[in-house]
Amino acid sequence: MSENQKDSGNQTGAPQGETDVYAIHGADPEVLAYAMAKYSRSSLTMKESLAEISSQRAEQFLNTFYFQYGHRSIADLAHIPFAIERLSLLAAIELVDEQRWDGQERSTRYQNFRRSGWFTPNLGETTPVFTEAVQELFAVYDRVSAGMLEALKAAIAQPESMKPDAYERTLKARAFDVARYLLPLATNTSLGQIVNARTLETQVSRLLTSSFAEVRQLGEKLRVAATEPAWNVQHSAAEVLCAEVSSVDAGCGERVIEALLRPVKTAPTLVKYATPNEYLRLTRSELARAAAELMGDAPIAPAPVVDLLDDAETLEVELATSLLYPYCHYSYRQLRHQVAALSANQCGEIVALGAKHRGRHDELLRSFSSGHGLRFDILMDIGGFRDMHRHRRCVQLLQPYTDVHGYEEPICPGQPTLAEAGLSAVYGEAMDAAYATYRRLRDCGEPEAAQSAQYCLPLATRCRAMFKMDFAEALYISELRSGVAGHFSYRRVAWEMYRAVAQKHPSLAGYFRIDDVNEPVDLLRR
């Protein structure tokens, strides 16, 4: 190594003038964000920056550039892992509804959710009615999962080449695929997420603005978790090491304790000002009122499972329709028909509502993400939607949960039906009872009763959502979700998406590598 290289401070061994690449470990998220932001303001290397930055300096920098100057991209550089445990399925859907989100949730296919417990909303004197309904759904969940497992074993022999535990595990997953339709939205789940601080701030603010009390509490818990000391996975081992060092040299022990056991706050600066979003809160109520006034008491028109919309309307009509869509239960096509009949000024007034209360640092509502080439209005069960919800490269607009669309029945080609397993009657009775309870709770007069009642809706309940995307994403979703190892609920949706694109753009149909979901599948294939 030359003298020049020795004096340069290069600690990686890369010759001068050559690209240097190294991974970084151990820096606090906000300190690392500051160090990366310094690339635009300093010629220091990352190692030099991290060596001179303290958490206090990082806080001062972020307070100036993030909050005063609005350089929000800085927060994209601070990534924070979270574990969120024992939250309802309803709250989990709300939590993960970010376009810049990475995480994993417990699977209804590989775990018995009977053991999870459930969230109970505050329904006053009618709470026992809710509890009884949820208990009954779980009882039928147990009965259907056990009954379908026996039906599957009777229909599918164990191959000699397959071990008994693998055979049992595979068919049990298929049985859970059926039983999950009975899980109420109150069912507890757990998930992990790794998000950047900007997404976290937006997420917390959105959750704090929710109409669901549980979700608002979740937003506050996330904010607190980001601003208080994080759990250190190495804490126990570090305590032992620090004690050993201190017993030999007290001064050295103090330094080791500071290095290994100091409390680390992951995003104390970037999330401390996250508050309920007034833009969202005020706009939501005004758009809901506008949708109700526009549609009146018009009945909900029949619609296909997947409706690939044409692009005949103007951008203004699409914007107005998209803004109203999440605040009603009508299909996009039916809603658009009413919007298109308005005058240009009336349509413009709806669009103006969507931006009327926007603050200085507020991003426009997701409904303003218009102009995509392919738009699918999808009516599917909530369980299937949870799987489709994971696709982040598209714009998703979800309508509120309701009983007005009815529910799905689990049907998988080649697999015993509920009727063949002797479970059809108990399934239908459980759904009808859950819906009767939903309506009773919705109308009970308790605060937020309309929201709290939704927790007893089973995952079989149909919900409507708009998915806007480009051709590449439509192809990706159709191919991935139509695979034989997937759940039959979203396989059918993926197949209908493909068929809709193929019908509208026949020259592009050949690019899809897709499985026909109507063909019986090998139920032992995972």
C-alpha positions in Angstrom: 0.0 0.0 0.0 1.4 3.4 -0.9 1.9 6.2 1.6 -0.9 8.2 -0.1 -3.3 5.3 0.4 -2.3 5.1 4.1 -2.9 8.8 4.6 -6.2 8.9 2.8 -8.2 7.4 5.6 -9.4 4.5 3.4 -10.3 1.7 5.8 -11.6 -0.8 3.3 -8.6 -1.7 1.4 -10.0 -0.4 -1.9 -7.3 1.3 -4.1 -7.6 5.0 -4.5 -9.8 6.0 -7.4 -11.8 2.8 -7.4 -15.4 2.4 -6.4 -15.8 1.4 -2.7 -18.8 -0.5 -1.5 -19.5 -1.6 2.0 -22.5 -2.5 4.2 -23.2 -0.6 7.4 -24.3 -2.0 10.7 -24.8 -0.6 14.2 -25.8 3.1 13.5 -29.0 4.5 14.9 -31.6 5.0 12.2 -31.7 8.8 12.5 -27.9 9.1 12.7 -27.6 7.0 9.6 -30.2 9.1 7.8 -28.2 12.3 8.7 -24.9 10.7 7.6 -26.5 9.7 4.2 -28.0 13.2 3.8 -24.6 14.7 4.3 -23.5 13.3 0.9 -25.3 16.3 -0.6 -23.6 18.8 1.7 -20.2 17.3 2.5 -17.3 15.5 0.8 -16.8 13.2 3.8 -17.0 9.5 3.4 -19.8 7.6 5.2 -17.3 6.3 7.7 -16.0 9.8 8.4 -19.5 11.2 8.7 -20.6 8.5 11.1 -17.5 8.9 13.2 -18.3 12.6 13.9 -22.1 12.5 14.2 -23.8 12.2 17.5 -27.5 11.7 18.1 -27.8 15.3 19.3 -26.3 16.6 16.1 -28.6 14.4 14.1 -31.7 15.7 16.0 -30.6 19.3 15.4 -30.0 18.7 11.6 -33.4 16.9 11.2 -35.3 19.6 13.1 -33.9 22.1 10.7 -34.0 20.4 7.3 -36.9 18.0 7.8 -39.4 20.1 9.7 -38.4 23.7 8.8 -37.3 23.3 5.2 -39.5 20.3 4.4 -36.8 18.1 3.0 -38.9 15.0 3.6 -36.8 12.7 1.5 -34.3 12.6 4.4 -36.7 10.5 6.4 -36.6 7.9 3.6 -33.1 7.0 4.7 -34.1 6.0 8.3 -35.5 2.4 8.2 -37.1 1.0 11.4 -38.3 -2.5 12.1 -41.4 -3.0 14.3 -43.3 -6.0 15.7 -47.0 -5.3 16.1 -48.7 -8.1 18.0 -52.2 -8.9 19.0 -54.1 -6.5 16.8 -57.3 -7.4 14.9 -57.4 -8.4 11.3 -59.4 -5.2 10.7 -56.6 -3.0 12.3 -53.9 -5.0 10.4 -55.5 -4.1 7.0 -55.6 -0.4 8.1 -52.0 -0.6 9.3 -50.5 -2.0 6.1 -52.4 0.2 3.8 -49.3 2.2 2.7 -47.9 2.1 -0.8 -44.3 2.2 0.6 -44.6 -0.7 3.1 -42.6 -3.9 3.7 -43.6 -6.6 6.1 -45.1 -10.0 6.8 -48.3 -11.0 8.7 -49.4 -14.3 10.2 -50.8 -16.7 7.6 -54.3 -18.0 7.9 -53.1 -21.0 5.9 -50.4 -22.3 8.2 -51.6 -21.3 11.6 -54.7 -22.1 13.6 -56.2 -18.7 14.4 -58.6 -20.3 17.0 -55.8 -19.8 19.5 -55.3 -16.1 18.6 -58.1 -14.6 20.6 -59.9 -11.5 19.3 -60.3 -7.7 19.9 -63.5 -6.6 21.5 -64.7 -3.0 20.6 -66.5 -0.9 23.1 -70.2 -1.6 22.5 -71.5 -0.8 25.9 -74.4 -3.0 27.1 -74.4 -4.9 23.8 -70.8 -6.1 24.1 -72.0 -9.6 25.3 -74.0 -9.9 22.0 -70.7 -9.3 20.1 -68.8 -11.7 22.2 -71.3 -14.5 21.7 -71.3 -13.9 17.9 -67.5 -14.1 17.8 -67.4 -17.3 19.9 -69.9 -18.9 17.6 -67.9 -18.1 14.5 -64.8 -19.6 16.1 -66.7 -22.7 17.1 -67.8 -23.2 13.5 -64.3 -22.3 12.3 -63.1 -25.3 14.4 -65.8 -27.5 13.1 -65.2 -26.6 9.4 -61.5 -26.9 9.6 -61.7 -30.4 11.2 -64.5 -31.5 8.9 -62.8 -30.4 5.8 -59.6 -32.0 6.8 -61.4 -35.4 7.2 -63.1 -34.9 3.8 -59.7 -34.1 2.2 -58.2 -37.2 3.7 -61.1 -39.3 2.4 -60.8 -37.9 -1.1 -57.0 -37.8 -1.4 -54.8 -40.8 -0.5 -51.4 -40.3 0.9 -48.7 -41.0 -1.7 -46.1 -43.6 -0.7 -43.4 -41.0 -1.5 -44.9 -38.5 0.9 -44.1 -38.5 4.6 -47.2 -38.7 6.9 -46.4 -35.3 8.6 -46.0 -33.6 5.3 -49.3 -35.1 4.1 -51.1 -34.0 7.2 -49.6 -30.5 7.1 -50.5 -30.0 3.5 -54.1 -31.1 3.8 -54.5 -29.1 7.0 -53.4 -26.0 5.1 -56.1 -26.7 2.5 -58.6 -27.1 5.3 -57.6 -23.8 6.8 -58.0 -22.2 3.4 -61.7 -23.1 3.7 -62.2 -22.4 7.4 -60.6 -18.9 7.2 -63.8 -17.7 5.6 -65.4 -17.8 9.0 -62.8 -15.8 10.8 -64.3 -12.5 12.0 -62.4 -9.2 11.4 -62.0 -9.1 15.2 -59.6 -12.0 15.1 -56.1 -11.2 16.5 -53.1 -11.4 14.3 -49.4 -10.3 14.5 -47.1 -8.8 11.9 -43.7 -7.3 11.4 -42.9 -4.2 9.3 -39.8 -2.4 8.2 -40.6 1.1 7.1 -38.7 4.3 6.5 -39.4 7.2 8.9 -41.4 9.2 6.3 -43.7 6.3 5.7 -44.0 5.8 9.5 -44.9 9.4 10.1 -47.6 9.2 7.4 -48.8 5.9 8.7 -49.0 7.1 12.3 -50.9 10.3 11.3 -53.3 8.3 9.1 -54.0 5.8 11.9 -54.6 8.5 14.4 -57.3 9.9 12.1 -59.1 6.6 11.8 -62.8 6.2 12.6 -61.9 3.0 14.5 -60.9 3.4 18.2 -58.5 0.4 18.0 -56.7 1.8 15.0 -56.3 5.2 16.7 -54.8 3.5 19.7 -52.5 1.6 17.4 -51.3 4.8 15.8 -50.4 6.2 19.2 -48.6 3.0 20.2 -46.5 3.1 17.0 -45.6 6.8 17.7 -44.5 5.9 21.3 -42.6 2.9 20.1 -40.6 5.0 17.7 -39.8 7.7 20.3 -39.0 5.5 23.3 -36.0 3.1 23.6 -36.2 0.1 21.3 -35.9 -3.5 22.4 -32.3 -4.7 22.0 -32.1 -8.3 20.8 -28.6 -8.5 22.2 -29.4 -7.0 25.6 -29.1 -10.2 27.8 -25.8 -11.3 26.2 -24.5 -7.7 26.5 -25.4 -7.5 30.2 -23.3 -10.6 30.9 -20.4 -9.2 28.9 -20.5 -5.8 30.6 -20.6 -7.5 34.0 -17.5 -9.5 33.2 -15.6 -6.5 31.9 -16.6 -4.3 34.8 -15.4 -6.9 37.3 -11.9 -6.6 35.8 -11.8 -2.9 35.0 -14.6 -0.6 36.2 -13.7 2.3 33.8 -13.6 0.0 30.8 -16.9 -1.5 32.0 -18.6 1.9 31.9 -17.5 2.4 28.3 -18.7 -1.0 27.3 -22.0 -0.4 29.0 -22.4 2.9 27.1 -21.5 1.2 23.8 -23.7 -1.9 24.2 -26.5 -1.1 26.6 -27.3 2.5 25.9 -31.0 3.1 25.1 -31.6 3.6 21.4 -34.6 5.5 20.2 -35.3 4.7 16.6 -37.0 7.8 15.3 -37.5 10.3 18.2 -37.2 13.3 16.0 -38.8 12.3 12.8 -42.1 11.0 14.3 -42.5 13.2 17.3 -44.8 15.6 15.5 -47.1 13.0 14.0 -50.6 14.0 14.8 -54.1 13.3 13.4 -54.4 14.5 9.8 -57.0 17.2 9.6 -56.9 17.2 5.8 -57.9 13.6 5.8 -60.5 13.9 8.6 -62.3 16.9 7.1 -62.1 15.7 3.5 -63.4 12.3 4.4 -66.6 13.6 5.9 -67.3 16.0 3.1 -66.7 13.4 0.4 -68.9 10.9 2.2 -71.6 13.5 2.3 -71.1 14.3 -1.4 -71.4 10.6 -2.4 -74.6 10.2 -0.4 -76.1 13.3 -2.0 -75.1 12.2 -5.5 -76.4 8.6 -5.2 -79.4 9.1 -2.9 -81.2 5.9 -2.3 -80.3 4.3 -5.7 -80.0 0.5 -5.4 -76.6 -1.1 -5.9 -76.5 -2.4 -9.4 -75.2 -5.9 -10.1 -71.5 -6.0 -11.1 -69.0 -8.7 -12.1 -66.3 -10.0 -9.8 -63.7 -8.2 -11.9 -64.7 -5.2 -14.1 -61.9 -3.8 -16.3 -63.0 -0.3 -17.0 -62.8 1.5 -20.3 -61.0 4.8 -20.5 -63.9 6.8 -22.0 -64.2 9.4 -19.3 -62.2 12.6 -18.9 -59.6 12.9 -16.3 -61.8 15.2 -14.3 -64.6 12.6 -14.2 -62.1 9.9 -13.2 -60.8 12.1 -10.4 -64.3 13.0 -9.1 -65.4 9.3 -9.2 -62.2 8.1 -7.5 -62.6 10.6 -4.7 -66.2 9.5 -4.0 -65.5 5.7 -4.5 -64.1 5.0 -1.0 -67.0 6.5 0.7 -69.9 4.5 -0.7 -70.7 0.9 -1.7 -71.5 1.4 -5.4 -69.4 0.0 -8.2 -67.0 2.4 -10.0 -69.0 2.1 -13.2 -72.3 2.9 -11.6 -70.8 5.8 -9.6 -69.1 7.1 -12.7 -72.4 7.1 -14.7 -73.8 9.6 -12.1 -70.7 11.7 -12.0 -70.5 11.9 -15.8 -74.1 13.3 -15.9 -73.0 16.3 -13.8 -72.0 19.6 -15.4 -68.4 20.5 -15.6 -68.8 22.9 -12.7 -70.4 20.3 -10.5 -67.7 17.8 -11.3 -65.1 20.4 -10.6 -66.7 21.0 -7.2 -66.2 17.4 -6.2 -62.6 17.5 -7.3 -62.1 20.7 -5.3 -63.4 19.0 -2.2 -60.5 16.6 -2.4 -58.0 19.4 -2.1 -59.9 22.0 -0.1 -58.4 21.3 3.3 -54.9 20.3 2.1 -52.1 21.6 4.4 -48.7 22.8 3.4 -47.0 19.4 3.8 -50.0 17.1 3.0 -49.7 14.7 0.1 -52.8 14.7 -2.1 -55.3 11.9 -1.3 -54.6 8.6 -3.0 -57.7 9.0 -5.1 -55.8 11.7 -7.1 -53.5 9.0 -8.5 -55.5 8.8 -11.7 -54.6 8.2 -15.3 -53.5 4.6 -15.1 -54.0 2.4 -18.2 -55.7 -0.5 -16.4 -58.4 -0.1 -13.7 -60.0 -3.1 -12.1 -63.1 -2.7 -9.9 -63.0 -5.9 -7.9 -65.7 -7.4 -5.6 -64.2 -10.3 -3.6 -64.1 -11.7 -0.1 -62.2 -9.9 2.5 -59.8 -12.8 3.0 -58.8 -12.7 -0.6 -58.5 -9.0 -0.6 -56.0 -9.2 2.2 -53.8 -11.2 -0.2 -54.3 -8.9 -3.1 -53.7 -5.9 -0.8 -50.0 -6.8 -0.7 -49.4 -5.5 -4.2 -47.9 -2.1 -3.7 -47.1 -1.1 -7.3 -50.7 -0.2 -7.9 -53.2 2.3 -6.5 -55.8 0.7 -4.3 -59.0 2.3 -3.1 -61.0 0.2 -0.5 -64.6 0.8 0.3 -66.0 0.3 3.9 -66.9 -3.2 5.0 -70.6 -4.0 4.9 -73.1 -6.8 4.6 -74.8 -5.4 1.5 -72.7 -7.4 -1.0 -73.3 -10.8 0.8 -70.6 -13.4 1.2 -68.5 -15.9 -0.8 -68.5 -19.7 -0.4 -65.2 -21.6 -0.5 -65.1 -23.5 -3.8 -61.9 -25.0 -5.2 -61.9 -27.2 -8.3 -60.9 -30.7 -7.4 -61.4 -30.2 -3.7 -64.5 -31.5 -1.7 -67.2 -28.8 -1.4 -68.8 -27.8 1.8 -71.9 -29.8 0.8 -69.8 -32.9 0.0 -68.1 -32.5 3.5 -71.5 -32.2 5.1 -70.7 -28.6 6.2 -72.9 -26.5 3.9 -75.7 -25.9 6.4 -73.6 -25.0 9.3 -71.6 -22.6 7.2 -74.6 -20.8 5.9 -76.2 -20.6 9.3 -73.0 -19.1 10.8 -72.9 -16.5 8.1 -76.5 -15.5 8.5 -76.2 -15.3 12.3 -73.1 -13.1 12.0 -74.8 -10.7 9.6 -77.9 -10.5 11.9 -75.6 -9.6 14.8 -73.7 -7.1 12.6 -77.0 -5.3 11.8 -78.1 -5.4 15.5 -74.8 -3.9 16.7 -74.7 -1.3 13.9 -78.0 0.1 14.9 -77.6 -0.2 18.7 -77.0 3.5 19.3 -73.6 3.2 21.0 -70.8 5.6 20.0 -69.0 4.5 16.8 -71.5 1.5 16.6 -71.3 1.5 12.8 -67.5 0.9 13.0 -67.5 -1.5 16.0 -70.1 -3.7 14.3 -67.8 -4.4 11.4 -65.5 -6.5 13.7 -68.0 -9.4 13.7 -68.1 -9.6 9.8 -66.5 -12.8 8.7 -63.7 -12.8 6.1 -66.1 -14.4 3.6 -67.8 -11.0 3.4 -67.5 -9.4 0.0 -65.8 -6.1 -0.2 -65.2 -3.8 -3.1 -61.9 -2.3 -4.1 -60.4 -0.4 -7.0 -57.0 -1.4 -8.3 -55.3 1.0 -10.8 -52.1 -0.2 -12.5 -50.0 -0.4 -15.6 -49.8 -3.4 -17.9 -46.6 -4.9 -16.2 -48.3 -5.0 -12.8 -51.5 -6.5 -14.3 -49.5 -9.3 -15.8 -47.5 -9.8 -12.6 -50.5 -10.1 -10.4 -52.4 -12.3 -12.9 -49.4 -14.7 -13.2 -48.5 -14.8 -9.5 -52.0 -15.1 -8.1 -53.3 -17.6 -10.5 -50.6 -20.2 -9.5 -51.9 -23.6 -8.4 -50.3 -23.2 -5.0 -52.3 -20.0 -4.3 -55.6 -19.6 -2.4 -58.6 -20.4 -4.7 -60.2 -17.0 -3.8 -57.6 -14.8 -5.3 -56.8 -17.3 -8.1 -60.2 -16.7 -9.5 -59.8 -12.9 -9.3 -56.4 -13.2 -11.0 -57.9 -15.3 -13.8 -60.7 -12.8 -14.3 -58.2 -10.0 -14.5 -56.3 -11.9 -17.2 -59.5 -12.6 -19.2 -60.6 -9.0 -19.0 -57.2 -7.8 -20.4 -57.2 -10.5 -23.1 -60.7 -9.5 -24.2 -59.9 -5.8 -24.4 -56.3 -6.2 -25.7 -56.2 -9.6 -27.5 -52.8 -9.0 -29.0 -51.3 -8.9 -25.5 -52.9 -12.1 -24.2 -50.0 -14.2 -25.2 -47.6 -12.5 -22.8 -49.4 -13.9 -19.8 -48.0 -17.2 -18.4 -51.1 -18.2 -16.5 -52.8 -21.3 -15.2 -56.4 -22.0 -15.9 -58.0 -21.8 -12.5 -61.0 -23.9 -13.6 -58.8 -27.0 -13.9 -58.6 -29.3 -10.9 -55.4 -28.8 -9.0 -53.1 -31.3 -7.3 -54.1 -30.6 -3.7 -50.8 -32.0 -2.4 -48.8 -29.5 -4.3 -47.7 -26.4 -2.3 
